[in-house]
């Protein structure tokens, strides 16, 4: 199936954290996606049009714009570094929406770094409908500065937002890695779903811990990042 490609104008570019860009673009007519989905994005500039990279929508499906929160890696001299030069009215090329993480019911959402992006749209969507319920977010980062949308998640989730910092000690934040104990405390109900998204090594460890804690393999929903 040929991928539909749409040119969309950039409306705004700002920093969400020291290395995450929030990019807002126009939305093509009749363009629909589900919370948690992603699309392939390229920059409409010479030499970059064919450099497609997957990025997750962080806006709501009903918004009249598209939004992406994208972690940048300047040292790689690749697409995300080039995005740092984006200005309003520049153009991105986006394809059809795709993605395997969709909301299937209350659960614990476990994210590492930029792996939180599919969950942004899902939680914003649930929040808009007052349907967050007993869902929780466990978010692993290196330091406090790396936490994407910390204030917004705190507002939406309160005590159900658990942060784990690998390289920093801070009051009210777990330190180290996501452990079995941290997961155990959050798995409050039988048959709870577990959504996992992050770097592969983290996902493997978390999945193993969840299975050890008796979570059914079919209840683990994951996105390879």
C-alpha positions, 0 to 999 in steps of 0.5 A, a space after each residue: 500500500 502506497 503511503 499517503 504523504 502530506 506536506 504540513 506547515 510548521 506553526 510553532 517550535 519550542 523546547 519542552 525540556 533541554 533536549 525535547 522539542 515541541 513541534 506544532 503543525 497544521 493538520 491535513 484535511 480529514 486526517 485521523 489518528 488514534 491516541 498512541 499512534 505515530 507517523 513517519 515524518 520527514 523535513 521538506 528540505 533538500 537532502 532531507 525529504 527521504 529521511 523518514 523517522 517515526 514520531 508519535 502524535 501528542 495532541 488529541 485526535 480532535 485538535 485542529 493541529 498536530 503536535 509532536 514532542 521529539 527528543 533531539 540527539 544533536 551529536 548524531 547529526 541526523 534528522 532530530 538535529 536538523 529539527 532544531 533548525 526548524 522555524 515557523 512556516 517550514 514544512 514537514 512531510 507526514 505519512 499515514 498514522 500507524 502504531 500498536 499502542 492503543 488504549 485498551 483499558 485501565 492499567 499501569 503505563 511504564 515508560 523510559 525517556 522518549 518512550 512516554 510519547 504514545 502515553 501523552 496523547 492517551 492520557 490527554 485523551 482520557 483526561 479530557 473525558 475524565 476517564 483516567 480512573 485507576 491508571 498509573 504512569 511509571 516514568 524512568 529518566 536519568 534526571 529531573 531535567 529529562 522528565 517530559 511534561 512533568 507538571 502536566 502529568 502531575 496535574 492529571 495523575 497526582 499520586 498515580 505519577 511515579 518518577 524513577 531517576 537513574 542518575 539523581 537523588 531527589 525527594 519524592 522521586 524513586 532512585 535507580 531503575 524500575 524495580 519489581 517492588 515499584 511495579 508490585 506497588 502499582 499493580 493493584 487490581 487483578 487483570 490490570 493491563 500493563 503498557 510498556 514503551 521505551 528502549 529495548 533493554 528496559 522493556 525486556 527487564 520490565 516485561 520479565 518483572 511483570 510476568 514474574 509478578 503474575 501479569 498475563 503475557 496477553 495483558 502486556 501491550 508494548 511498543 518497540 521504540 
